[in-house]
Amino acid sequence: MPWSRVQVPPRPPFQESVYMAFTAYYIYALKDPRQSPAKPFYIGKGTGIRATEHMLKVDNTRKGKRINEIHNAHREVIVSILADNLTEIQALKLEAELICAFGTEASGGMLTNSVVPTGVLKTNKQNVNVPDGLLEKAQLGLSFLKDAIHELAQANPMGVQNGEIVKALNLKSDYLGGSKDYLTWSILGILMRENRLKRIDKRRHIAIK
C-alpha cells in the first residue's frame, strides 16, 4: 500500500471553541485522608467524571487496594483537581511531570500509578546513577509512543509498515547518519509481544485489539 494511503487519525471537524469545550482535560490527585496532611497516592488526567470513577469501579491494582483500605477505615478518598481547562497534550505532559516528581511506589516514591513494568528495577545495574523520576518519565514516554503507533495501525486496517510509521509520526532515526529507524522497530516488537499488533507479511503490521 503506497504511503499516500496511510491515514493519520484526524481531529473532529468542529470549530476550535466547540472542540475545546468537548475535550477540555483536567489533572487530579487522589489523596489518603488517613494521613495529615492528606498525601496523594494517585495522579491522573481525565474529562467529565473520570476522577470519581476510580471509587465507583475499584480494581485490583495498588491504587484499588489503597481505595479499599480507605473505605474499610470508614473514610472517603479526597479528590483534588490540580489543573483544569487543558488540552489533551497539556494534560499528558503535566500528568507525566507530576508522576515523575512524586515517584511511584515501585521506585520508592508515593504514587500507586502503574508506570514501571514488573521486574524493571531488578535489572538496573547498581553502578548506573538513575535520578528519581527518570524511570517513570522513560516508561511514560514509551507508553505514549506505543499508543500512538497502535492508534495509527487501527486507523489503517490494511496495515502499516515501519517506514510509514516513521514518516507519519516524524520518528526517523538520526544516529551517526543511520537510517535503520530502530526506535519504531523496537516499539513494533513490544506491541506484538503485548498482542496489540500482528505482522501480516514481511513488513506490514495490523492492530488486533
C-alpha positions in Angstrom: 0.0 0.0 0.0 1.6 3.3 -1.0 2.4 5.9 1.6 -0.3 8.3 0.3 -3.0 5.8 1.6 -1.8 5.7 5.2 -4.3 7.8 7.1 -3.4 9.7 10.3 -6.5 9.9 12.5 -7.9 13.5 12.0 -9.3 15.8 14.6 -13.1 16.0 14.5 -14.3 18.8 12.2 -15.6 21.1 14.9 -14.9 24.8 15.3 -12.0 25.3 17.7 -14.1 26.7 20.6 -16.6 23.9 20.3 -13.8 21.3 20.1 -12.1 22.6 23.2 -15.4 22.6 25.1 -15.9 18.9 24.4 -12.3 17.8 25.1 -11.1 20.0 28.0 -9.0 17.9 30.3 -8.1 18.3 33.9 -5.4 16.8 36.2 -6.5 15.3 39.5 -5.0 13.7 42.6 -6.5 11.0 44.8 -5.4 11.6 48.4 -5.4 9.4 51.5 -7.4 11.2 54.3 -5.9 8.9 57.0 -2.7 11.0 56.8 -2.4 14.6 58.0 -1.9 16.4 55.8 -3.6 14.1 53.3 -1.0 12.9 50.7 -1.6 12.0 47.1 -1.4 8.3 46.2 -2.5 8.6 42.6 -2.2 11.3 39.8 -4.4 11.1 36.7 -5.9 13.1 33.9 -9.4 13.0 32.5 -12.6 14.6 31.4 -16.1 14.5 32.9 -16.3 12.2 36.0 -13.1 10.4 35.4 -11.6 11.4 38.8 -14.5 9.8 40.7 -14.8 6.6 38.5 -11.9 5.0 40.4 -14.1 4.8 43.5 -17.1 3.5 41.6 -15.2 0.7 39.9 -12.4 -0.3 42.3 -9.9 -2.6 40.6 -7.2 -4.9 42.0 -4.3 -2.6 41.3 -2.2 -0.9 44.0 -4.5 2.1 43.6 -7.6 0.0 44.0 -6.2 -1.7 47.1 -5.5 1.7 48.7 -9.0 2.8 47.9 -10.4 -0.3 49.6 -8.2 0.3 52.6 -9.6 3.8 53.0 -13.1 2.7 52.6 -12.6 -0.1 55.1 -11.4 2.6 57.6 -14.8 4.3 57.0 -13.2 7.2 55.3 -13.6 8.7 51.8 -10.9 9.3 49.2 -10.2 13.0 48.7 -10.3 14.1 45.1 -8.3 17.3 44.3 -8.4 19.0 40.9 -4.9 20.3 40.4 -5.4 21.9 37.0 -8.3 22.2 34.5 -9.3 23.5 31.1 -6.3 21.8 29.5 -5.8 20.3 26.0 -5.0 16.6 25.9 -1.4 17.4 25.1 -1.1 19.8 28.0 -2.7 17.2 30.3 -0.4 14.4 29.2 2.7 16.5 29.8 1.6 17.8 33.2 0.4 14.3 34.4 3.8 12.8 33.4 5.7 15.6 35.1 3.8 15.2 38.4 4.1 11.4 38.3 7.9 11.8 37.8 8.1 14.4 40.6 6.3 12.3 43.2 7.6 9.0 42.0 5.8 5.6 42.2 5.9 3.1 45.0 7.6 0.7 42.6 10.7 3.0 42.6 10.5 4.3 46.2 8.0 7.1 45.6 4.5 7.7 47.0 2.2 7.1 44.0 0.4 3.9 43.2 0.3 4.7 39.4 1.2 1.6 37.4 4.0 3.1 35.3 7.1 0.9 35.8 6.7 -2.7 34.5 7.3 -5.5 36.9 11.0 -6.6 37.0 12.4 -3.4 35.5 14.0 -2.2 38.7 15.7 -5.6 39.4 17.6 -5.4 36.1 19.1 -1.9 36.7 22.9 -2.1 37.3 24.0 -0.7 40.6 26.8 1.4 39.0 24.3 3.5 36.9 23.1 6.5 38.8 19.4 7.0 38.0 17.9 10.2 39.4 14.5 10.0 41.0 11.7 10.2 38.4 13.7 9.2 35.4 12.4 5.7 35.2 8.8 6.9 35.4 9.5 9.5 32.7 11.0 6.9 30.4 8.2 4.5 30.9 5.5 7.2 30.4 7.2 8.3 27.2 7.3 4.7 25.9 3.6 4.3 26.7 2.8 7.4 24.7 4.8 6.1 21.7 3.2 2.7 21.9 -0.3 4.2 22.0 0.4 6.5 19.0 1.7 3.6 16.8 -1.2 1.4 17.9 -3.8 4.1 17.1 -2.1 4.6 13.7 -2.4 0.9 12.9 -6.1 1.0 14.0 -6.7 3.8 11.6 -5.2 1.8 8.7 -6.9 -1.7 8.6 -4.8 -2.8 5.8 -1.7 -2.4 8.0 1.3 -0.1 8.2 5.0 -0.5 7.5 7.8 0.7 9.8 8.8 3.3 7.3 5.2 4.6 7.0 5.0 4.9 10.8 8.3 6.8 10.9 7.1 9.3 8.3 3.6 9.7 9.8 4.8 10.3 13.4 8.1 12.0 12.5 10.3 9.4 14.4 13.1 9.0 11.9 16.4 7.8 13.4 19.4 10.2 13.1 22.2 8.5 15.0 25.5 8.7 13.2 23.6 9.2 9.9 21.9 5.8 10.3 18.6 5.1 8.6 17.5 1.9 10.3 14.8 3.5 12.3 15.4 1.2 15.2 13.1 3.1 17.6 9.9 2.3 15.8 11.1 -1.3 15.0 11.6 -1.8 18.7 8.2 -0.5 19.6 6.6 -2.6 17.0 8.2 -5.6 18.6 6.9 -4.6 22.0 3.4 -4.1 20.7 3.5 -7.6 19.0 4.7 -9.1 22.3 1.8 -7.4 24.1 -0.6 -8.9 21.4 -1.7 -5.4 20.3 -0.2 -5.7 16.8 0.3 -8.6 14.4 2.6 -8.9 11.4 0.8 -10.0 8.3 3.7 -10.1 5.9 7.4 -9.3 6.0 6.8 -5.6 6.5 3.1 -4.8 7.3 1.5 -4.7 10.8 -2.1 -4.6 11.8 -3.9 -3.8 15.1 -5.5 -6.8 16.7 -7.2 -5.0 19.7 
